[in-house]
Amino acid sequence: MRKRIAFRSLNRKPSHKWAMLRNMVTSLIKHERIETTVAKAKEVRYLADKVIGYGKKGSLHARRQAHSIIYERAAVTKLFEVLGPRYADREGGYTRIMKLSLPRKGDNASMAVIEYVDRPGEIRAARPPKARRERLLASMSAQNELGVSVPDELTEGEADLLTEDAQAEKSK
């Protein structure tokens, strides 16, 4: 019986598994979107969200903890200068896993795409964080009109989701 076993083994020895996951997190930070198997994506999600937490803290200790996971200096710099501020008002859920329809050719493994949400050029727009949504709904209601103008910090998908939320609240 598998009791109290926290992570998947991924059919690798622990040192190989953690090296692979660290490589994948480094690639995810560099490219913000990678294609891998579903099991690996679910394992990378844990580590990627943890690293974003370090980026949000921004302290020297957090930077050193991130260096212990991420292999490249440029990726750590991007984490603290780009990704940390991007997710400052989001309380979690920094990554998205989308399963692909076709399996991998060689071994028929189910494939997935793992990506950071709220990134430019994303496939599907994420729901805005609660703090940002409340702040923007307040500014929109202050204008006394739905959809008159959309604040600049919003993407098109977020604006659509906000107007749907506002209309749902108005109909209640």
Helices and strands as residue ranges (DSSP letters): H 14-31, E 33-37, H 38-57, H 60-69, H 73-78, I 79-83, H 84-86, E 95-99, E 111-116, H 130-142, H 156-171
